[in-house]
Amino acid sequence: MVIVVRRDLKLSSGKMAAQVAHAAVNCAFAAKRRTPEWFDRWYSEGQRKVVVKAPSLQELYEVKVAAEDQGLVTSLITDAGMTEVPPGTVTCLGIGPGPEATVDRVTGHLKLV
């Protein structure tokens, strides 16, 4: 599983962690329903999660489309706006779990947070 965070928002570490957690939980539940074999393998191997950064909302959407084109589960996270960003702000994108090579094709060019 990879979570792509928007770096242009300059979220605090705590806010980023919360948003990443939302994406991971949403993706896990969706994958368990949609691609149970991928979920089971990911779960049994330790539930690896990698967090990378995208420079903008536009790039986040491009990665989302590419992931969906590969058949991967995605979860776009929007914030409620109670603390650091306005309501409805897209903060991050969860992708997977799925085959490592497939996820890497979509996210391998992005830098780690």
N, C-alpha and C positions, 0 to 999 in steps of 0.2 A: 504494500500500500504506500502511496506517495501523497503527501498533502502539499499543495502549492499555495504559498502565502503571498499576498500582495505586499511588496516592499514600499510602494509609493505611499502607503497609509502611515508608515512609521508607528506601528502599534507597539505598546509596551510589551515586555516579555510575558507578563501575566495574561494580558489580553490575547496575545498571539497563542499562548498555550491553550487558553480556553477555546478559541476558535478552531485550532487544530484538533482538539479533543472532540468538538462537535462534528467535524468532518469525518474523523476516524469512526466514531460511533455510527453515524448515518451510513457510511459506506459499508461497514461490517454488517449491519442489519439488511441493507439492500442486497449485498452480495450473498448473504445466507439464503435469501429468497430466490434471487435471479441466477446465481452461478454457484450452487452449493458445493460443487466439487472444488472450485477455486477457493472458496471460503474455508472448507475443511482442511485443505492442504496448508493454507496460510495460517490457520489457527493452530494446527498441529506442529508447525515449524517455528512457533514463538511469536506470531503476530507482528512481524517486522513492519515498522513505519519509518519512512524517510520524509523529512521536511525540506522542501526547496523553495526558492523564491522566484517570483515573476515580477518584472519591473512595473507592470501596469495591468489595469483591468482588461484592456484589449488583449494582451498576451495570455492572460488567464482564460479568457473566452476561447482563444485559438487552441490552447492546450485541451480545454474541455471538449471541443469539437473533435480534435484528433483522437482523444481517448475514446469517445463514443463511437467514432468510426472504426476503432479496433475492437469494439464490443465490450469495453471495460465499463464497470459501474462508475458513476461520478456523483458527487454531491457538492453542490454550490452552496456555500454558507453565507447568509446575510445576517447582519447584526441587528439586534433590537434597538440599539441606539441609546442605551442607558448610561454609557460612560464616555468612551473616547471618540466615537464616530457617529455621524447622523444615522437615524433609523433607516434600515433598508440597504445600508452599505454592504456590498459584496466584499468579504474579507479573505476568503480562501476557497480552495477547491480540493476535495478529496477524490482520489482515483484508486480504484481497485477494491480489494485485492484481486490479483490476477497473475498470469504467468510473468515472471521477471523480465524476460526478453520483450514481451509485449508492452509492459509498463515502461521499460527503459526506452523503447522506440519513441514514446510520447514525451517522456520527461527527462531523458538522459542529457539533454543540452542545458538543463537548468542547474544553477549553482545551489549548493547546500546553504541552509540558513546558518 
